[in-house]
Each structure stands twice: as structure tokens, then as C-alpha cells.
Amino acid sequence: MMPSISHGVANWDARREDPAAPTSSAKRTVLCVDDEPGILSALKRALRLSDISVITATSGEQALEFMEELPIDLVISDMRMPGMDGAQLLERICRDWPDTVRILLTGYSDTAATILAVNRGRIFRYLQKPWDERELVQSVREGLELRLRLKDEARLVSMSATQGEQLRLLNDELQQLQERHAADRRNLDRARQRHYLQSVKVLTNLLEVRCTDLFTHGLRVATLARDLARCMELPSEAVLDVFVAGLLHDVGLIGLSDELLSRLDGTGISEDDAIYRDHPSLSARALAAMEDMSPVTRLIEAHHERFDGKGYPIGSAGSAIPIGARILAVADAIDDLGHGRSGFARCDDEALAERMLAKSGTCFDPAVVETWIRLSRSTGS
């Protein structure tokens, strides 16, 4: 189905005549790959911008030849192509040209293949066909901006040894929790379990790609929340839910700009605090379409509720707040205070204990705080 050329790209096209636009020497190169010439022509028309040079390939094999010969900044590839499909192409580009930003065009029936491409090709974004041209142009703009940052930071060239180890430990922990959960509920459908864990891994990978601090914060919160849940003798299924909720509790922040993320403090003072206060609901909405995530979604949405009912977004109090959310709130606050996050000065162990005990019964469930004190003393941390 041929996408139409919308009126919305007129503003972009007008920039071609802008004398302040970059010269041809500053052009960035976008490679479009599709076996249908009509689709390629539509992509070229949509991306007819002064600072972008578009080249096209009709197969994955031809695209790789261009990658060998030319400096390509961004690749847009269709999923369904004869021979080498989009998932295979993007996986190869990810391996050999990791700095090149990758965008996938996919049909509504390509869900499984899209997940494969996300995992193996580490794509920047995928767009449904027929695409919306405003979204297409904006995605390309954002992808090229990311490419410039990657040249400076080399964030996607390779993970550091520490990040690689964290991801390995994370996958190991998820596998262990899955096995314990399976032992308690042997009749749970295994395919559904695999799909659930696959979704968690995809979302944590997206957090790591978007902002390493959000990823490492989530991993620390998840680990502490898991330990607290076990000390409080929650069932294995509830421990798994708390762990996953800890990993993903800030997923609603990934759509914010780096500048805005740096200004958020969550203390009620920042002019951007209303945006911060909305992130539990944003996170919950982001996971709402995943039926298996329903228990996790409830914990994430309530992790900024207070024990005295003065929290957000609803103002629930006491036992009306799910126990997993009460655990998550304590773990989140401890990590913020212990690492100097969210506008708080970094606390040593003694000051951290004093702050948490002072807020026990108001911000936090006293039983959870007491459990953390016992856990800290037993581990010496």
C-alpha cells in the first residue's frame, strides 16, 4: 500500500531554500532499503531536505555494499524483503557499523519479527506501514541527532565491562526468578513466561540505551526491593513482580529530553515537578497494553504514594497501597538518598538510616523500613 505525501512535510521542504541551511559538505546520508521501488520513491520525497542525502537499495545485499563503500549515518529498512529480511540486515549493521542509527518499517502482522529486530538489531525506532510522514521525518531528525551524540560519546559502539556484567547479572537474576516462580506454579504456560521475560528484557534494554543512569538506578532499586520482599516472606510470584517493577518503575521518563531529566528533582520545588509527578502514571500507561504486566503496572503506578495518604497520583494510604508498591517506595528513596539522586544530597549510612526512620509512618510503611534496618545490619551495608 503506497503511503500518501502529507501536507505536513511542506514546512520541512521549505527549508531547502533556507540560506542558513547546512552546505552540501555537511549533509548526512540516509540509506533507505525496500524491494518496492514505489516505497523507495515515497521515502525519498518525504526526506527531500537540504541537510540530508538519500540513497536507496532494493535488497539487503545491495544495502551492505553501500555500507562498505559509503559513510552512512542512518538506515531505514523494510522488514519484509526477499532474501535477507530487515531483521537480518539490521543485525548485520548493528554488528559491523554500530554507530549507524537503525529505523525499521514494519507491518501490523510483523510483531514477532519486530521483537527479533529490536533484540538483535538494537533499532532506534520502528514505524508502522503506512507511515505518518510527520512521524517519519521527526524520527529521522531525532535519529541523526542521536548519531551526532554517539560520535562524541561512543555509547552504542560497545558497552563498558561494568554495563555488560550488569546486563549479564540481570538476565541471570531474571532466569533464577523465573525458575523459582515456575516451581511454585508448574501449570503456568511456558510460552507465556518466555514472552513476559522477553518483554522485560526489551524494556530494560531501551532504558539502558536511553539513559544509563535510569537503567542503573532501576537495577539497584529492583535488587533492594527483591531482598526486602524476600525478608518480608512474600510469595515467589510477588517477589518477581516487585523485582520487575523496580527495573521498570521509571520507564515513563524515557520520553523526556536530557535537559528536562537533569532539571527534575521530585521535591515539589522545581517548576517541572508536575511532569515528574506524572511519571508513575506515564510508566503505567506505557505497560498497560501488556496483560501479563498488570500486577507490575499496579506497583509502578503506586510507588510514589505515601503511607499517610499525601502521595501521588491518587493519594492512597496505609494498606490500601499494595505491599509491593510500599516496598518499592522505600527502595527508590534509599537509592536516591544513598546516591544523591533526584535533587537530594548524598547521605552516608548513618544519615540515611536517620532520614528513613524520620519518615517512617508518614512517607513509608514502618514495617518495610524496619525490615530494611534489619537487612542493613545483617549485611553490613
C-alpha positions as CSV (number, residue, x, y, z in Angstrom):
1,M,0.0,0.0,0.0
2,M,1.6,3.3,-1.1
3,P,1.7,6.0,1.7
4,S,0.5,9.4,0.7
5,I,2.6,12.5,0.8
6,S,1.0,14.6,3.6
7,H,0.7,18.4,3.6
8,G,2.6,18.4,6.9
9,V,6.0,18.0,5.3
10,A,5.7,21.3,3.5
11,N,7.4,23.1,6.3
12,W,10.3,20.8,6.1
13,D,10.6,21.1,2.4
14,A,10.6,24.9,2.6
15,R,13.9,24.7,4.4
16,R,15.6,23.6,1.2
17,E,15.6,27.3,0.2
18,D,16.9,28.5,3.6
19,P,20.3,30.2,3.0
20,A,21.3,29.3,6.6
21,A,20.8,25.6,6.0
22,P,24.0,23.4,6.1
23,T,26.0,23.2,2.9
24,S,26.2,20.0,0.9
25,S,29.5,19.2,2.6
26,A,27.6,19.0,5.9
27,K,24.9,16.6,4.5
28,R,24.2,13.5,6.4
29,T,23.5,10.3,4.5
30,V,20.3,8.2,4.9
31,L,20.1,4.8,3.3
32,C,16.5,3.5,2.5
33,V,16.1,-0.2,1.8
34,D,13.0,-1.8,0.3
35,D,12.3,-4.2,-2.5
36,E,9.4,-2.0,-3.8
37,P,10.6,1.0,-6.0
38,G,7.4,2.9,-5.2
39,I,8.1,2.8,-1.4
40,L,11.7,4.0,-2.0
41,S,10.4,6.9,-4.1
42,A,7.9,7.9,-1.4
43,L,10.7,7.8,1.2
44,K,13.0,10.0,-1.0
45,R,10.2,12.5,-1.4
46,A,9.5,12.6,2.3
47,L,13.1,13.1,3.2
48,R,13.9,15.7,0.5
49,L,15.6,18.0,3.0
50,S,18.6,20.4,2.5
51,D,20.9,18.7,5.0
52,I,20.1,15.1,4.1
53,S,21.3,13.0,1.2
54,V,19.1,9.9,0.5
55,I,20.4,6.8,-1.3
56,T,18.3,3.7,-1.9
57,A,18.8,0.0,-2.1
58,T,16.4,-2.7,-3.3
59,S,17.8,-5.5,-1.2
60,G,19.7,-6.2,2.0
61,E,22.7,-7.4,0.0
62,Q,22.9,-4.1,-2.0
63,A,22.5,-2.2,1.2
64,L,25.5,-3.9,2.7
65,E,27.5,-3.0,-0.4
66,F,26.7,0.7,0.2
67,M,27.6,0.3,3.9
68,E,31.0,-0.9,2.8
69,E,31.6,1.9,0.4
70,L,29.9,5.0,2.0
71,P,29.7,6.7,5.4
72,I,26.0,6.0,6.2
73,D,24.5,7.9,9.2
74,L,21.1,6.3,9.3
75,V,19.4,3.3,7.7
76,I,15.6,2.9,7.2
77,S,14.8,-0.7,6.3
78,D,11.6,-2.5,5.5
79,M,11.0,-5.7,7.4
80,R,9.7,-8.0,4.6
81,M,12.1,-8.4,1.8
82,P,13.1,-11.4,-0.3
83,G,16.5,-13.0,0.6
84,M,17.9,-11.0,3.6
85,D,15.0,-9.5,5.6
86,G,15.1,-6.3,7.6
87,A,15.8,-8.1,10.9
88,Q,18.9,-9.8,9.4
89,L,20.1,-6.7,7.7
90,L,19.8,-4.5,10.9
91,E,21.5,-7.2,13.0
92,R,24.4,-7.2,10.5
93,I,24.6,-3.4,10.5
94,C,24.5,-3.4,14.3
95,R,27.4,-5.8,14.4
96,D,29.6,-4.2,11.8
97,W,28.5,-0.5,11.9
98,P,27.2,0.1,15.4
99,D,27.3,3.9,15.1
100,T,24.8,3.8,12.2
101,V,21.3,4.6,13.5
102,R,18.7,2.0,12.5
103,I,15.0,2.5,11.8
104,L,12.6,-0.3,10.9
105,L,9.5,-0.2,8.7
106,T,7.1,-3.0,9.7
107,G,3.5,-4.1,9.0
108,Y,0.9,-4.8,11.7
109,S,1.4,-8.6,11.3
110,D,5.1,-8.5,11.9
111,T,5.1,-8.4,15.8
112,A,7.4,-11.4,16.3
113,A,9.8,-10.3,13.6
114,T,9.8,-6.8,15.1
115,I,10.8,-8.1,18.5
116,L,13.6,-10.1,16.9
117,A,14.9,-6.9,15.2
118,V,14.7,-4.9,18.4
119,N,16.7,-7.5,20.3
120,R,19.3,-8.4,17.6
121,G,19.5,-5.2,15.6
122,R,19.1,-2.7,18.6
123,I,16.9,-0.5,16.4
124,F,16.4,3.2,17.3
125,R,12.7,3.2,16.3
126,Y,10.2,1.2,14.3
127,L,7.4,2.7,12.3
128,Q,4.2,1.0,11.1
129,K,3.4,1.0,7.4
130,P,1.7,3.0,6.0
131,W,3.7,5.6,8.0
132,D,2.8,9.1,9.0
133,E,5.2,11.5,7.3
134,R,5.4,13.9,10.2
135,E,6.5,11.0,12.4
136,L,8.9,9.7,9.8
137,V,10.7,13.0,9.4
138,Q,10.8,13.6,13.1
139,S,12.2,10.1,13.7
140,V,14.9,10.7,11.2
141,R,15.8,14.1,12.7
142,E,16.0,12.5,16.2
143,G,18.0,9.6,14.9
144,L,20.5,11.9,13.2
145,E,20.8,13.9,16.4
146,L,21.5,10.7,18.3
147,R,24.1,9.8,15.7
148,L,26.0,13.0,16.4
149,R,25.9,12.3,20.2
150,L,27.1,8.7,19.5
151,K,30.1,10.1,17.7
152,D,31.1,12.0,20.7
153,E,30.2,9.5,23.4
154,A,30.5,6.2,21.6
155,R,27.6,5.0,23.8
156,L,26.5,2.3,21.3
157,V,29.9,1.2,20.0
158,S,30.3,-1.2,22.9
159,M,29.0,-1.5,26.5
160,S,31.6,-1.0,29.1
161,A,32.7,-4.1,31.0
162,T,30.7,-3.0,34.0
163,Q,27.5,-2.5,32.0
164,G,28.0,-5.8,30.2
165,E,28.4,-7.5,33.6
166,Q,25.3,-5.8,34.9
167,L,23.2,-7.0,31.9
168,R,24.5,-10.5,32.3
169,L,23.7,-10.5,36.0
170,L,20.3,-9.0,35.3
171,N,19.5,-11.8,32.8
172,D,20.8,-14.4,35.3
173,E,18.6,-12.9,38.0
174,L,15.5,-12.9,35.8
175,Q,16.2,-16.5,34.8
176,Q,16.5,-17.6,38.5
177,L,13.3,-15.8,39.5
178,Q,11.5,-17.4,36.5
179,E,12.7,-20.8,37.7
180,R,11.5,-20.2,41.3
181,H,8.2,-18.9,40.1
182,A,7.8,-21.9,37.8
183,A,8.5,-24.3,40.7
184,D,5.5,-22.8,42.6
185,R,3.2,-22.6,39.5
186,R,4.1,-25.6,37.4
187,N,1.0,-25.3,35.3
188,L,1.8,-21.7,34.1
189,D,2.2,-21.7,30.3
190,R,5.9,-21.7,29.4
191,A,5.5,-19.8,26.2
192,R,3.7,-17.0,28.1
193,Q,6.5,-16.9,30.6
194,R,9.1,-16.6,27.8
195,H,7.1,-13.8,26.2
196,Y,6.8,-12.0,29.5
197,L,10.6,-12.1,30.3
198,Q,11.4,-11.2,26.7
199,S,9.3,-8.0,27.1
200,V,11.0,-7.2,30.3
201,K,14.4,-7.5,28.7
202,V,13.4,-5.4,25.7
203,L,12.2,-2.6,28.0
204,T,15.3,-2.7,30.2
205,N,17.5,-2.6,27.1
206,L,15.5,0.5,26.0
207,L,16.1,2.1,29.4
208,E,19.8,1.4,29.1
209,V,20.0,2.8,25.6
210,R,18.0,6.0,26.5
211,C,19.8,6.8,29.8
212,T,22.4,4.7,31.6
213,D,21.5,6.4,34.9
214,L,17.9,5.4,34.7
215,F,18.9,1.8,33.9
216,T,21.5,1.5,36.8
217,H,19.1,3.2,39.2
218,G,16.4,0.8,38.3
219,L,18.7,-2.2,38.7
220,R,19.7,-1.1,42.2
221,V,16.1,-0.4,43.2
222,A,15.0,-3.8,41.8
223,T,17.7,-5.6,43.7
224,L,17.0,-4.0,47.1
225,A,13.2,-4.3,46.6
226,R,13.6,-8.0,45.8
227,D,15.7,-8.5,49.0
228,L,13.1,-6.7,51.1
229,A,10.3,-8.7,49.6
230,R,12.1,-11.9,50.4
231,C,12.8,-10.8,54.0
232,M,9.1,-10.0,54.4
233,E,8.4,-13.5,53.1
234,L,6.3,-12.5,50.1
235,P,5.4,-15.4,47.7
236,S,7.8,-16.0,44.9
237,E,5.3,-14.6,42.4
238,A,5.1,-11.3,44.4
239,V,8.9,-11.2,44.6
240,L,9.2,-11.4,40.8
241,D,6.6,-8.7,40.4
242,V,8.5,-6.4,42.8
243,F,11.8,-7.0,41.1
244,V,10.4,-6.3,37.6
245,A,8.5,-3.2,38.9
246,G,11.9,-1.9,40.3
247,L,13.5,-2.4,36.9
248,L,10.8,-0.5,35.0
249,H,9.4,2.0,37.6
250,D,10.9,5.0,35.7
251,V,10.1,3.8,32.2
252,G,7.7,6.8,31.9
253,L,10.7,9.2,32.0
254,I,12.4,7.9,28.8
255,G,10.4,10.2,26.6
256,L,11.7,13.3,28.3
257,S,14.7,15.2,26.9
258,D,18.1,15.1,28.6
259,E,17.7,18.7,29.6
260,L,14.4,18.1,31.3
261,L,15.6,15.0,33.1
262,S,18.5,16.9,34.5
263,R,16.1,19.5,36.0
264,L,13.7,17.1,37.6
265,D,14.0,16.8,41.4
266,G,10.7,15.5,42.6
267,T,10.8,17.6,45.7
268,G,7.9,19.9,44.9
269,I,10.1,22.9,44.3
270,S,11.1,22.5,40.7
271,E,8.8,24.2,38.1
272,D,9.0,20.9,36.3
273,D,7.8,18.9,39.3
274,A,4.3,18.4,37.8
275,I,5.9,16.5,35.0
276,Y,7.9,14.3,37.4
277,R,4.7,13.6,39.5
278,D,3.1,12.3,36.3
279,H,5.8,9.7,35.6
280,P,4.2,6.9,37.7
281,S,1.0,7.2,35.6
282,L,3.1,7.5,32.4
283,S,5.0,4.4,33.3
284,A,1.8,2.5,34.0
285,R,0.2,3.6,30.7
286,A,3.3,2.5,28.8
287,L,2.9,-1.0,30.2
288,A,-0.9,-1.1,30.1
289,A,-1.1,-3.0,26.8
290,M,0.8,-5.9,28.2
291,E,-1.8,-8.1,30.0
292,D,0.9,-10.1,31.9
293,M,2.3,-6.8,33.3
294,S,-0.9,-5.9,35.1
295,P,0.4,-6.7,38.6
296,V,3.7,-4.9,37.9
297,T,1.8,-1.9,36.5
298,R,-0.2,-1.5,39.7
299,L,3.0,-1.4,41.8
300,I,4.7,1.1,39.5
301,E,1.6,3.4,39.5
302,A,1.6,3.5,43.3
303,H,5.3,3.7,44.1
304,H,5.1,7.4,45.0
305,E,2.0,7.0,47.2
306,R,2.7,7.9,50.9
307,F,1.8,5.8,53.9
308,D,-0.1,8.8,55.3
309,G,-2.1,9.4,52.1
310,K,-0.3,12.5,51.0
311,G,1.4,11.0,48.0
312,Y,0.5,10.8,44.3
313,P,-1.1,10.2,41.8
314,I,-4.2,9.0,43.8
315,G,-3.4,9.7,47.5
316,S,-3.9,6.1,48.7
317,A,-2.8,5.4,52.3
318,G,-1.7,2.5,54.5
319,S,-2.8,-0.9,53.5
320,A,-4.7,0.5,50.5
321,I,-1.3,0.8,48.8
322,P,-0.1,-2.6,47.5
323,I,2.6,-4.1,49.7
324,G,4.9,-4.3,46.6
325,A,4.5,-0.6,46.0
326,R,5.3,0.2,49.6
327,I,8.5,-1.8,49.3
328,L,9.3,-0.1,46.0
329,A,8.8,3.3,47.6
330,V,11.4,2.5,50.3
331,A,13.9,1.0,47.9
332,D,13.5,4.0,45.5
333,A,14.0,6.6,48.3
334,I,17.0,4.7,49.7
335,D,18.8,4.7,46.3
336,D,18.0,8.4,45.7
337,L,19.4,9.3,49.1
338,G,22.3,6.9,49.0
339,H,23.5,8.1,45.5
340,G,22.5,11.7,45.7
341,R,19.8,11.5,43.0
342,S,16.6,13.5,42.4
343,G,17.9,16.7,43.9
344,F,18.9,15.1,47.3
345,A,22.4,15.4,48.8
346,R,24.1,12.1,49.1
347,C,23.7,10.5,52.6
348,D,26.2,8.2,54.4
349,D,24.8,5.1,56.0
350,E,24.1,6.8,59.4
351,A,22.3,9.8,57.9
352,L,20.4,7.6,55.5
353,A,19.0,5.5,58.4
354,E,18.1,8.6,60.3
355,R,16.2,10.1,57.3
356,M,14.3,6.8,56.7
357,L,13.3,6.4,60.3
358,A,12.2,10.0,60.5
359,K,9.8,9.4,57.6
360,S,8.6,6.0,58.8
361,G,4.8,6.1,59.3
362,T,4.4,9.2,57.2
363,C,6.1,8.7,53.8
364,F,6.9,5.0,54.3
365,D,5.4,1.8,55.8
366,P,7.1,1.3,59.2
367,A,7.2,-2.5,58.6
368,V,9.2,-2.0,55.4
369,V,11.5,0.5,57.0
370,E,12.1,-1.9,59.9
371,T,12.8,-4.7,57.5
372,W,15.4,-2.6,55.7
373,I,17.1,-1.7,59.0
374,R,17.4,-5.4,59.9
375,L,18.6,-6.2,56.4
376,S,21.2,-3.5,56.5
377,R,22.5,-4.7,59.9
378,S,22.7,-8.3,58.8
379,T,24.5,-7.5,55.6
380,G,26.6,-4.7,57.0
381,S,25.5,-2.3,54.2
